Amino acid sequence: MLCFVSALGASLVQTVGGTVAVKDMRWETASGMSMSALLYKPDSATATSKAPVIITSHGWWNNREMQDANSVELSRRGFVVISIDMYGHGNSDYLTRGEEAKGGTGMYDAVQLAADLPYVDAARIGTTGHSNGARAANFSVALDNDADEPLIAAVLLVDNDGVYRDPEADNEYFNLYGTRDVGIVADQYDEFFFRSYDADGVALTAPRDFITTSNAQSFLQAGTDPVPTDQRKAGEVYTDTIDGRAAMRVIYTPAETHPWGPFSQTTTGTVVSFFDDALGEPTAIAAGSQVWQFKALFNGLGLVGFAIFLVAFTRALLETRAFASLRSTTATMTIAPAGRTGLAWFWGGLVLSTIVSIWSYVALSQSPAMATIAFNLAPSVFTQGAVAFIAIWAALNGFAALVIMAVSYVVFGRKSGLDLRLAGVLPGWRTFFHGLGLALAVAVAAFSIIFVVDYFFQTDFRLWVLAVKAFTPDKLAIALLYLPFFAVYYVLNSVAINSFNRFTMLKKEWVNTAILALFNALGPIILVVAQYTTFFVTGELIPGFGGIFSIWLIPVIVFLAVTAVISRKIYRATNNPYIGGFLNALVVTVIAVTNTLTFTS
């Protein structure tokens, strides 16, 4: 019911009560690639009343739904919106190394398609993208400049720099954007962009000082060498005459981080205001009047329902003939508190696991070999570098958990009466594989809900950077590569949580569960808090710890905490730690490989 309410509510918001048609587009582009996009077409856009169109794009390692806020707010104001999966992302064709700019990474191919739609005003085409989606907009402008008939009238770059200098003209300042209306959203706490550097590559200014730099001033002065006496300000729209046309330039500097852009009321309002100024919105609605947050709320409700379903459906299948033999009452018996020595091993193991988690993550982030894999810098079996990084880190921590459990059992557990068979660690091979079959059945059923919701409602379950979405079948083959790595972690983590660390605390089992869930995620929490505390205080990140690594940890924190609870609840019904562990590995792997960038060699 939660999943159904989520889908229905999200659909009503994104269709503006049925007045905006939302369609899943797949087509062969002018670049010879297959592209996926979501089309938002207001009823007011017709062949006799043509509407402006905005092509939107997500950033690297994301997908088209990350532009939900812009899609909802622009379409309810009468704009046609095409939200693309950039090449290499979502359901579009994979990205080939060396061809990252092909078709503007797909954006310019979408611009060309949009210009031919009968209900689109081809003179009012805008493009916007977040992070590498903004980079795609820059690629698209360059392609548009070379076209016989340029199509792009307005560009808003969100959380990525503009192109300020011409590498073919001694790196002089120039105006790539011509007579187009152009804006930049430059976050004051952007992890990657909006810095100035000296000749040795040392950062001279932090992102929050971007507006004072020569790059920003040149951009606001239409690509000319900045005039010191004409210092322009953030948030103000400047209009200069270029080739006989009045062209708009503006830089917005919200006090936000890079990943917050697609989920920000401030930035969404900026997108609306900019395109109203540049292209004119067909339906006048104040920029601050926004409803996309309700869609996010409904999408988030679906995530909750999805997680609950994993436990509830597992328990339901235990009542069927096929899986009844896996049902157990052993694990639900009254459990006692640990003694003083047991608590010492418990807390010591948790602290040691947290230290290993932090150390291994930082070490991998600083490894040149891992950088080659993570950022797909060279051909590799790991076509999804970001997933490979997290998967390898997870497996390392799984092996660390195995060592801690082994030492704990030999030194303490065996002497204190821990029976590995009664605890479910040694269930027998038949029960083991039977349990894996149950986990697989639950995972298939859970993702079937996603596809039903996608087919009937064109929505999925997501909240900010955490998303469970429909996907193309090829992603399952990719998932098989990473599943063993995630299985090592989640299975061994489930064994540690349930077979070694399950007891009452304060006479309540849930206290024990909550502590284990917290410590599962504590290492990433510490790293993220340390990173952003440093950033907000100094204006720069922790030296040697790149911003992308802390961003990757944000959804991981949720996964680690929630999967601990899921495995505990399933264990209580089965006395089998492998069912919950393998189910978590299956679900997390599929979520990971369907929400990232895929490269081919």
Secondary structure, 3 states (H helix, E strand, C coil): CHHHHHHHHHHHHHCCCCCEEEEEEEEECCCCCEEEEEEEEECCCCCCCCEEEEEEECCCCCCHHHHHHHHHHHHCCCCEEEEEECCCECCCCCEECCCCCHHHHHHHHHHHHHHCCCCEEEEEEEEEEECHHHHHHHHHHHHHHHCCCCCEEEEEEECCCCCCEECCCCCEECCCCCCCEEEEECCCECCCCCCEECCCCCEEECHHHHHHCHHHHHHHCCCCCCCCCCCCCCCCCEEEEECCEEEEEEEECCCCEHHHHHHCHHHHHHHHHHHHHHHCCCCCCCCCCCCHHHHHHHHHHHHHHHHHHHHHHHHHHCCCCCCHHHCCCCCCCCCCECCHHHHHHHHHHHHHHHHHHHHHHHHHHCCHHHHHHHCCCCCCCCCCHHHHHHHHHHHHHHHHHHHHHHHHHHHHHCCCCCCCCCCCCCCCHHHHHHHHHHHHHHHHHHHHHHHHHHHHHCCCEEECCEEECCCCCHHHHHHHHHHHHHHHHHHHHHHHHHHHCCCEECCEHHHHHHHHHHHHHHHHHHHHHHHHHHHHHHCCCCCCCCHHHHHHHHHHHHHHHHHHHHHHHHHHHHCCHHHHHHHHHHHHHHHHHCCCECEEC
